[in-house]
Structures are given as C-alpha cells and as structure tokens.
Amino acid sequence: MNPVNYLYLAALLFTIGAAGVLIRRNAIVVFMCVELMLNACNLAFVAFSRMHGNLDGQIIAFFTMVVAAAEVVVGLAIIVTIFRTRHTASVDDASLMKL
C-alpha cells in the first residue's frame, strides 16, 4: 500500500477527532476524541517514517503513546472526580468547580 493512503487516513481520523472535540459536550466523548487525534498523529508519524526509511517517526509515536497513556490516567481521574461531585460528565458544568 502507498504511504500516502495512510496520510489520508490520518487526516480523516484527525478531522473526526477535532470535530468531536468541538461539537460534543460529554467529557468522556471529548476525551476519546482527543485520543483519536493523538492516534491520527501517530499514524502520520509512522507513515512519514516509512516514506523516509528511518525509525525516527516510530520512536516519536512510541513516546506519544506513553504520554497518551499517562494522560488517560490523569484525565479519567479528573472526569471521575467531576462526575462524583456534579453527577454529570458535561463539559459545560466543569467550569462551575466552585462549591
């Protein structure tokens, strides 16, 4: 397969993720869309790495996955804490953190 096809797929996935972040109001869905955008970037890194014949893009994608895993842990902890206090996972209600 041509690596350009992977770049088109990465652009499509990033667009879907960006639209989800901008449109949706549920914090968990927004969080999943951010993860989709990170995976699209990883796919682009690996495709460029394959096009140029070196491993730099794959190494960057690996470190991006490690950072994304740490983000998932912290982000889900924050979302669970907000849900416990507010009984909703709406992004609009997250700005009202004053008790």
MOFENRA-V925936 format. One record per residue. N is the residue number from 1. RES is the residue in one letter. SS is DSSP state (H for helix, E for strand, C for the rest). OMEGA is omega in whole degrees, -180 to 180 (NA if undefined). NEAR is the number of other C-alpha atoms within 10 Angstrom. Layout:
n:N res:RES ss:SS omega:OMEGA near:NEAR
n:N res:RES ss:SS omega:OMEGA near:NEAR
This chain:
n:1 res:M ss:C omega:-180 near:5
n:2 res:N ss:C omega:180 near:8
n:3 res:P ss:H omega:178 near:15
n:4 res:V ss:H omega:177 near:13
n:5 res:N ss:H omega:177 near:11
n:6 res:Y ss:H omega:178 near:17
n:7 res:L ss:H omega:175 near:19
n:8 res:Y ss:H omega:178 near:13
n:9 res:L ss:H omega:178 near:15
n:10 res:A ss:H omega:178 near:23
n:11 res:A ss:H omega:178 near:17
n:12 res:L ss:H omega:179 near:14
n:13 res:L ss:H omega:179 near:20
n:14 res:F ss:H omega:178 near:22
n:15 res:T ss:H omega:178 near:16
n:16 res:I ss:H omega:179 near:16
n:17 res:G ss:H omega:179 near:24
n:18 res:A ss:H omega:177 near:16
n:19 res:A ss:H omega:178 near:13
n:20 res:G ss:H omega:178 near:20
n:21 res:V ss:H omega:-177 near:19
n:22 res:L ss:H omega:-173 near:10
n:23 res:I ss:H omega:-172 near:10
n:24 res:R ss:C omega:-180 near:14
n:25 res:R ss:C omega:179 near:15
n:26 res:N ss:E omega:-175 near:16
n:27 res:A ss:H omega:-179 near:22
n:28 res:I ss:H omega:178 near:17
n:29 res:V ss:H omega:177 near:16
n:30 res:V ss:H omega:179 near:21
n:31 res:F ss:H omega:178 near:19
n:32 res:M ss:H omega:178 near:15
n:33 res:C ss:H omega:175 near:23
n:34 res:V ss:H omega:177 near:19
n:35 res:E ss:H omega:177 near:19
n:36 res:L ss:H omega:177 near:20
n:37 res:M ss:H omega:177 near:23
n:38 res:L ss:H omega:178 near:21
n:39 res:N ss:H omega:176 near:20
n:40 res:A ss:H omega:176 near:24
n:41 res:C ss:H omega:177 near:19
n:42 res:N ss:H omega:178 near:22
n:43 res:L ss:H omega:178 near:21
n:44 res:A ss:H omega:178 near:24
n:45 res:F ss:H omega:-179 near:22
n:46 res:V ss:H omega:179 near:24
n:47 res:A ss:H omega:177 near:21
n:48 res:F ss:H omega:177 near:20
n:49 res:S ss:H omega:179 near:19
n:50 res:R ss:H omega:-180 near:15
n:51 res:M ss:H omega:-177 near:12
n:52 res:H ss:H omega:175 near:11
n:53 res:G ss:C omega:176 near:10
n:54 res:N ss:C omega:-175 near:12
n:55 res:L ss:C omega:-176 near:14
n:56 res:D ss:H omega:-180 near:15
n:57 res:G ss:H omega:179 near:20
n:58 res:Q ss:H omega:177 near:19
n:59 res:I ss:H omega:177 near:15
n:60 res:I ss:H omega:178 near:15
n:61 res:A ss:H omega:178 near:21
n:62 res:F ss:H omega:179 near:15
n:63 res:F ss:H omega:176 near:13
n:64 res:T ss:H omega:177 near:16
n:65 res:M ss:H omega:179 near:16
n:66 res:V ss:H omega:178 near:12
n:67 res:V ss:H omega:179 near:12
n:68 res:A ss:H omega:178 near:17
n:69 res:A ss:H omega:177 near:13
n:70 res:A ss:H omega:178 near:11
n:71 res:E ss:H omega:179 near:14
n:72 res:V ss:H omega:-179 near:15
n:73 res:V ss:H omega:-178 near:10
n:74 res:V ss:H omega:-179 near:11
n:75 res:G ss:H omega:179 near:16
n:76 res:L ss:H omega:176 near:14
n:77 res:A ss:H omega:178 near:12
n:78 res:I ss:H omega:-180 near:12
n:79 res:I ss:H omega:179 near:18
n:80 res:V ss:H omega:179 near:15
n:81 res:T ss:H omega:177 near:13
n:82 res:I ss:H omega:-180 near:19
n:83 res:F ss:H omega:180 near:16
n:84 res:R ss:H omega:-178 near:11
n:85 res:T ss:H omega:-175 near:10
n:86 res:R ss:H omega:-178 near:15
n:87 res:H ss:C omega:174 near:11
n:88 res:T ss:C omega:179 near:16
n:89 res:A ss:C omega:-179 near:19
n:90 res:S ss:E omega:179 near:19
n:91 res:V ss:H omega:180 near:16
n:92 res:D ss:H omega:-180 near:11
n:93 res:D ss:H omega:-179 near:16
n:94 res:A ss:H omega:179 near:15
n:95 res:S ss:C omega:180 near:8
n:96 res:L ss:C omega:-175 near:9
n:97 res:M ss:C omega:178 near:9
n:98 res:K ss:C omega:-179 near:5
n:99 res:L ss:C omega:NA near:5
